[in-house]
């Protein structure tokens, strides 16, 4: 969808990542990956970075969809575990904001795409746990391309147009015990959980980074396309509801 057809682009919230320093600025800032913003825009959405702060449920009200991005390791305390020495340093402000955002997105029934840490955040927000460091296998999840096998008919498989896809991986942690309402619909060859969906929320959850090559791999861009299309439909339903309320008041 474009502005030329008379409709505004669906607004897609991207929770920002806190950074202690940013080139060109004298102070800290809040950032999002260009590749995620570009993929959302190519899909027809209008990406907006949402900085950490209180009242996220109210702040998400104007949005039609959300993309939960990747990032650093979650503090194991958020899922009741002791810290493995291989777990990276955590930002408690970021963790709390991201977990609260994930819960709000599900409560609001906003269409969303959860990427890497984003999928892990959703799992923890719903009471699940993480494997803090994957065991060695023939797949070097920390940085490689590998295949993922998905269940036929799953929303991610339908969006990507196939049950087996090549993905860009960059993580050393993974979903362990599932959070409430989540379902595993895709794994890597070594058994690592790679795709989650929710029993009722409009969620596409992937452990890899589709933004890495979305500009050259249509099946990766398709995840952003599907999310924005779901957001467009949500926008249309909201607009229609607003028009119906106006007509009711006029009558």
N, C-alpha and C positions, 0 to 999 in steps of 0.2 A: 504494500500500500504506500502511496506517496501523498504529499500535500496537494498535488494537482487534481486529485479526484474529489476534492471538496471535503475530505475528512482529515482530522488531525491524526498524526501518528500515535499509536498506543504508547503511553508513558511506561517505561520499564525502569524500575528502581534497581540500582546496583549498590549494595552496601559498601561504603568506602573502607579502605584499609588505612589505619593510622601509620604515619611514617615520621620518625624523629627528625629527619632532614630530607629536603627535596632540593635538587639543583635549581638555582635561580631564586630560591626563597631564603630568608634569614631565619625562619622559624620552622616548626613542625608543620605537617599538613596531612591531608586525607586524599588518597589516590585510588585509582582503579586502572586495570590493565587496558591499554589502548586496543588490544586485539579483541577484548570482550566488547568494548564500546562499539568498535567498528563492525563486529559481527551482528550486534543488535541493530545497528543502523542499516546494514545491508538487508536485514530481514524485514525492515519497514517500521521498526520501533524507534522511539526517541529515548535514548539512555540518559538517566539522571543519577549522579553519584549522591548517595544519602550518607552524610557523616554520622559517626557514632553520637548518640545522645538519647535522652529519655523520651518517653511518649511515642515509641515507634509504631504502635498500632494506629494511633491517630495520624501520625505522619505518613503512613502508607496508604491512607484512605484515598488520595487522589490518583493512585497508580493502578495500572491495568495488569501488570505482571512484574516479576522479579527475577533477577539472575543472582544467585548466591555464588560468589567467586571462590577460587582457591586462596591459599595463604599458608601461614605458619601452623605448627602443631598446636592443637588444643591442650590446655592444662589438664593432665590426667585427673586432677581433683574434681573436674567438672563431671566425670563419670565414675568417681569413687575409687580411683586406682592410685597407687604409689607411682612416682615418676621413674620411668626407665632412664638410665643415664644417656641413652641414645635419643631421647625425646628433646626436641629443641626448646629454647626459651620461649615462654608464652607471654602474651600481653593480656592481663586480666580484664582490662577495659574492653578490648576488642572481643575477647571471648564472651563476655557477658552481653555485649551488644549483638553479636552474631547469633547467640543462642536465643535471645529474646526476639530477634528479628525472625528467625526460623519458626518459632512458635506463633508469632503474629501472622506470618504469611499463611500458615496452615489454618489458623483460626479464621482469617479473612477469606479463605478459599481462593487466593490469588494464584493464577497459573505461574509456575516457576521452574527454572532450570537450576539445579544444584551441581556445582563443579568441584571435584576433588575435595578440598577441605569443606566446601559448602555442603557436600553430601554427608560428610562425616559429622558436621555440625547438626544437620537435621536428625541424624541417627541419635546423637547424644541428647539433643533437645527433647527427644521422645523417649528417653530413658535407656538408650542403648549404650554400648561400650565400644572401644577401639582396641585393635591390636597395635601396640605402640611401636613395634618394629617388625616388619615382615621377615620371616626366615628366608635364608638363601634358597634360591631356586634358579632354574634355567632362564627365568624372566627377570631382568634387572629393572624392577619397577621404578627405581629412582630416576632413571632417564633412559627411555628406550621407546621404540615402536613395537607393539605386540598385538595379538589378536584377542578379541573378546567374543564369546559365544552367548547369545541372548535367546530367551524363550520366544518362540513364534507367537505373534499376536500381542507381545508387550508393546507399550506405547513408544518406548525408545526404539525398538526394532522397526516398528511401523514408520516412525519419523525418519529413520536413517535408511529405510528401504532394503533391509536385509537382516539376517540373524547372526552373521559373522562379519565383524568389521575390524579394521586395523586402526589402532588408536595411539595417540601421543601421551606417554605416561611420565609423570614426575611426582612420585610420592614414596614414602617409606612406611607409612601407617595405612591402616585399612579398617573397615567396619568389622567388628567382632560379633557381639551379641546384638540382635536387632532391636530397635526401638519399637514402640507400640504402633501398629498399623502399617509397618513397612514390610515389603516383600522383595526378596532377591529374585531378579529376573535376568541376571547376566553375570558371568564369571570369566576370568582369565583361565588359561590352560592349567595353571598351577593351583586353581581353586580360589584365588583371591576374588572377593566380592567386588564387582565392577559396575553393576547397575541396580539401582533401587527404584521402586515405585511405591506409592502410598495407596492404601485400600480405598480412600475416598478423595484425598486432595489431588489437584491436577499437577502432579510432580513428575519431572524428568530428572533423575539423579544419576550422574556418571562419575566414576572415580578418575577418569582421565581428563585431559585438557582439550576439548574440542576447538577452542579458540586458536590453538597453536597453528593449525593449518586449515581453518575454516575458509580462508580466502582462496584456497586452491583445491580443497576437498569438499565437494558438494554434500556428501553424506554427513560431514561434521557441521557445516553451515546449516544443514537441515534441522539440527537440534534447536538452533536459535530461531529458525523460520517457524518451527512448530510452536515454540514458546510464544513468539510474537503473534502468531495466528490465534492461539488460544486467548491471548490478551486482547486481540482485536474483537473477538467474539464477546468477551466479557465487557469490553467497552461498549459494544453495540447494545448488549442487554441492559447495561446501566443507563445508557442514553434513552432507550425505549421506556425504561421505568420512569425516568425523569419526565419524559414527554407525557406519559400516562398520568402522572401526578399533577402535571400542569393542567391537562384536560379535565381531570376530576375537579380541581379547584375552580376552573372556569365554568363548570356546569353546576 
